[in-house]
Amino acid sequence: MSAPFAITPADIDAAARRIEGHVLRTPLVPAPRLSELTGATILVKHENMQATASFKERGAVNKLLSLDADEKKRGVIAMSAGNHAQAVAYHAHRFGIPATIVMPETTPLVKVENTRAHGARVVLHGETLYESAQKARELAESEALVFVHPYDDAAVMAGQGTVAREMLAEAPDLDMLVIPLGGGGLMAGNAIAAKAIKPEIELIGVEAALYPSFYNAVNGKDLFIGGATLAEGIAVKTVGQQTLPVVASLTADIVLIGEDLIERAVNAYASLQHSLAEGAGAIGLAAILKEPERYRGRKVGLVLTGGNIDTRLLAAIMVRELERDERICAFRLTASDRPGLLGKVASLLGEHGANILEVSHGRLFLDVPAKGVTIDVTVETRGEAHTRAIEAALREDGYAPRRILPRGLAEQER
């Protein structure tokens, strides 16, 4: 590592000593069911177990404890819509340092209130983080506050680098680290730490396909950046000036992940690892799901970077995954409108082991005879083969079933 990076392995060692006792040394846990799913031997670093459920505490604590007495008295300011805000607010309160957090006006109320609950002054400004950052810098100058950048700061980068330091201390035989990539603070710190300990280790950075900021910067591309992503924690349009040289020099590859795979990874963490993962926290696993052959037979370290996911969103993701696996499916049945029809359909479904979740009648569709009726029925099954058996039974009894897919009616009867 001859490049003049913003931090050195010695800075990360110092950060580890500084933050000890202030953040949790999170467990590195074998994940046998995720390993079975992917073919890799996976170990997961559970940063979702930190007090504010995110790795961001490491960088925030290192930065706050690096301040001199005058800076601590004047206070700090940060811009964030989520994990960085809560990490700075929480630990600034612990250390008796006044904290101001500038958040976009569109930030969900629960995140605003959580940040206020940690004792911070919250300023709502602008619709995007870019506008919030401009306001934060204005306030930092006018009020003589110390600006705590979420990723483009040497002390923050060094604090984040303690993750890989701990992982390789416990599992020195790791072949790869797969790390989410937003502004680059986590990857930069961990790349420097990991390469100093084990130069041959392979580092893979993972971005949401809607926010290919590092992919563009490193590969000279101009892919469009923007859109609603489940991985909002790494939805960054501008890469860090201090993080870019590290990422460009030390990562083996940067991969882009679509929203469907991020959903699958969030669901896999919940159902197979029994862990809450936000979209950004799960995207490393999504990268392995995208290219399992690349990781098969290798020992891979994943960083579950955060677990701050809305429970309603998690529930929706899990139901959508059941639909993808055909364990929840919907049929539209057409028949003559006669008494007892619904009971007969229910009995047929029950005989074949389907659990009815929802039923609705329709008599006004123009493609149904005047004396006919449609019944939309959603059922829970044991999987694809069971679903097809139920569909065949419905067809055999004359109900002309059509599958209602998540995007609408199937084009043809199956």
N, C-alpha and C positions, 0 to 999 in steps of 0.2 A: 504493500500500500504506500507507494512513493508519492502519490498525488497529494497536493496541499489541501487536505480536507479541513473543514471547520473544527472538527474534533479529532481526538486521538484515542486509542485504547486506554491510555492513562486517564483521560477525562472520564471515560465510562467507569473505570475502576474507582475513581474518586466519587462519582455519582452514586455508585453502589454503596459506598461507606456512608455517604451523606444521607441517603434516603432510608437506610436500614432502621427499622423500628417505626417508620412513618407510613410505609405502604406494606401491603401483604406480599410475602414471598409466595406467590401462587403455586399450586401444585402442577407438576407435569405428569399427566395421567395417560396411561395406555388406553387406547380406544379400540378394543377388539372388534366391536360390531361395525365401526367405521372402516376398520382394516379389512374386514370380510367384504364389506360393500365395494371397496375400491381396489383391493389387491395389494395395497401398500401396507407397511407396518406403521401405523399412525400413533403419534403421541401428541396430546393436546395440552397447551399451556393455557390455563383457565384464568385469564385476566378479567373475566366477567365476575370474579369473586372479590375484586377490590371494593372498597367502601362505596364508591360511586359507580361501580360495575363497569369500569373501563381502565385500560392501561394508561390513559392520559394522566393519571395521578403521579406516575413516575417522573415524567418530565416536569409537571407542575411543581412537585415538591422540590426537585433538584433546583429549579429556577428560583423558587421562593427562598430556599435556604442559602442560595448563592448571593442574595442581596445584602448590601451593607446596612448598617443601622439607619442611616438617613433615608435610604430607599424604602426600607420597611416602614418607616414612619410616614413617608409621603403616600405610600400605597401603590397598588398595581391596577392595571386595566387590561382586559382581554376582550377579544371578539369571538363569539362562538354561538352556535344554535343548539349545542348539545353537550357532549361528554367533556370537552375542554372547559366549558363554562362551569360545569359542576365540579370538576377537579380543582380548578383554581379557586372557586368560591369556598369549597369545603376546607381545603388546607390553608387558605389565607385566614379563614376564621379560626382554625386551630392555632395558627401562629400569631394571631392578633394583628394581622396586616389588613388594612382597609382594602377592599376589592370592589372594582366597578366592572360590570360585564355588559358589553354592548351586544344586543341580539337583534336580528331582523324582526320587523313588525309582524311577520308571518309565522314566527316561532310558535309552536303549540303552547297553549296556556300552561299545561302541566310542566313543561320544561322551564318556563319562566318562573313559575311558583317554586319549583324545586331549587332553582338557583337562588331565589330570594330567601328560601328557607335556610340556606347555608350562610346567610348574613351578608350577602353581596348587594350592592346597589345595582339595579338592573336598568339599563337605558335601552329602550326600543327605538330602533332607527333603521329606515330603509327596508327594501323588500329582499335584498340579497346580502350575503356575507361580505361581498365586495364593498357595498355601501356602508355596512356596519363597520368594516375595517377602517374606512376613511374617517368615520365619526370617532372611532376609538383613538385614532392617531391625533385627531384634532383635540380631543379631551386630554390625551396624554401630554400634549404640548402646553395647552392652556392651564392645566391643573398640576403640572409637574409630576405626572404619574409614570410608573415604569410599565412599559408595554410588554406583555407576555404573549408572544406569538404562538399559535397552536403547533407550528412545526418548523418554521424558519428561524430557529434560535439555537445556538450552540448548547446552552444548558438544557434545553428541552430535549434536543437530540440525544445528548449524553444520558439523560435520565431514561429515555425510551430504550436505549441500548442495553440496559440492565436485563431486559427480557431474555435476549439470546445468551447473555453471560450466564444466567441461571439455568437455562435449558441445557447448554453444553456442559455445565458442571455436573448435572444429573444424568445426562445421556450423551456422553462424548462420542458415541458411535453413530450419531445422526448423520445421514447422507445429505439431507436437504432441509432447508427452511422455506416454507411458503407463507408469505407475509402480505397482508392487505396494503395497498398503496393509494394514498390520497395526496396529501401535500408532501409526503416523503420523510417526515420526521422519524416515524417508527422504523421504516426500512433503512434509512441512512444510519441511524444509531446502531441498529442490530447488524447491519452489514459490516460495519467497522468492528464491532465486538466479535462477531462470528469468525470473520476472516483472520483476526488476530489470534484467535484460539485454534482454529482449524482451517488453514488456508484453502484446502481442497473442497470445503463444503460448498454446495450449490444453492444459490439464493434465487427464488422465483418471486417476482412482484406481481400482484394481482389487482387489476383495476376493473371497475364497472364499465361495460362496453359503452354506456352513455357518457362516460367521463374519461376518455382516453388521454388525459393530459400528459402523463409521463411517456406513454406510448408514442404520442406525437413528438414530444421533445427529444426523446432518445433516438427515434427512428426517422426523424425528418418527415413525418407525415402531417396531414392536415385534416384528420377526421373530425367531424362535427362533435362539439361538446355541449351537452345540455339535455335536460329532460328529467322526468320524475323517476327516481330509482329507489329501490328498496335499500340500497347501500348508501343512504344519504350521508353517513359519517365519513365517506371518502369521496363525496361528490364535489371535487375541487377542480376549478377551471384553470388555476394558475399554480404551477409547481414552485417549490421553494428554490431560491437562488443558492442557498447553502446545501440543500439536499440533492439537487440535480446532479452535481459532479459525482457524488458518492453513488447514487443509484445507477448512473450511466456507466461507471467504472466497475462496480462490484456485483451487479446482478447479472445472472445468466440469461434471463428472459423476463419480459413483461407480457402477461397474458390478459386478454379482455374477456369478461364474463357477462353473458346475457341475463336478463331478469328471471327467466324460468329456472336457470341453474342456481341462482342465488336463493330462490324460494325452496328448491329441493334441498339445498344445504342447510338452511334454517330449520326445515322440517326434520332433516336427518339428525341434527344436533339435538332437537327436542325429543324425538322418538327413539333414537338409538344411543345417544350419549346422555340423555336426560339432563340437558343443559340448555339454558336460554342463550340464544345468540341473535344479536341484531344482524341486519343484512351485511354491514361492513365486517362484522366479526366472523361471519360464516363464509365469506367469499374465498378464503383460502381452500376450504373443503370443496367449494364449487369448482375451483380450478382442477382439482384431482378428479372430480366427477366428469369434467369436460374431456380430459385426456388421461384416462386411467392407465393406459399402456406406458405412458411416460414415467409413471411413479411405481408401477408394479414391481414388487420384490425389493423396494428400497425403503429405508427407514426415514420417515418424514416427520418433521416437527411442524405443527400448526399452532398459530397464535389465535385463540378465540379472544379477539381484542375487546369485545364489549357485549353486554347483555341487555342494553336498554332498548327493548322492543315493546311496543304497545301490545297489550294482551289481546285486544280485538283483532289487530293485524295478524298476530301469531295464529289465532284461531282460524282466520280466513285462509292463511297460507296452508294450514294443516288440512282443512277441508278441501282446498284446491288440489292438494297432493293426493288425497283419497280419490278425487275425481280422475286425476291423471292415471292412477293405478287401477281404475275401474272398480274400486271398492265402494264408491258412491256413484250411482248412475240414475238417469231419468229417462222414462219412456213416455211417448204419447200414444195412447191406445184409442182406436176408433171402433165403435160398435153401435147397435141399435139401442135407443134410449128406452130401457125397460126396468121395472122395479127389481131390485135385488142385484143389479149389475155390479155395483161397487163391492157388495159382499162377496160375489163370485170371484172378482179380481183379487180381493184381499185374501180369500181362501187359497186361490191358486198360488199367489206369491208366498203365503205362509207354508204351503206344502213343499215348496222348493227352497225353503230356508232363507227367504229374503226378508229383511226388516224394513217395513215401510216408514219413511221419514216424513213424507209430505204428499198430499193428494189435492188436485183441483179439477173441477169439471169445466167444460166449455161447450156451449150449445150454439154459439153465434158465429163460428168460423164458416166462411163461405165454401170451403172445400169439404165440409161435412154435410151429408144429407139433412133435410129438414127434420126428419125423425131420428137423426143420429146424435151422437154425443162423443166428445173426446174426453179422455181422462189423462191428465198428466200426473204421473206417479214417480216419485223419487224414492229409491230403495238403497239400502246398504247390503253389500254382498261380501263374499269371501275373496273376491278377486276376479280377474279377467275371465277365466274359464267358467266360474259360477255365473257371472253376468251373462255370458253367451248362452248358457244352459237355460237361464230364466227367460231370455229373449226368445229362444226356440220354443219354449213351452207356451209363451203368450201367443206366438204366431200359430202354433198348432191348434190352440183353442179359438182361433179366428179373430183375435184382437188387432191384427195388422200393426204390430208395434213399430214405432220409429224412434230412434235414439235422439234424445235432446242433448246435444253436446254443450259444454260450457259456453261455446260461442254461438249456439243456436241449433236449430233442427239439422239433423244429418241430411245430406242431399238425397240419399236413397235409403230404402229399407235395407237392412243388413242381412 
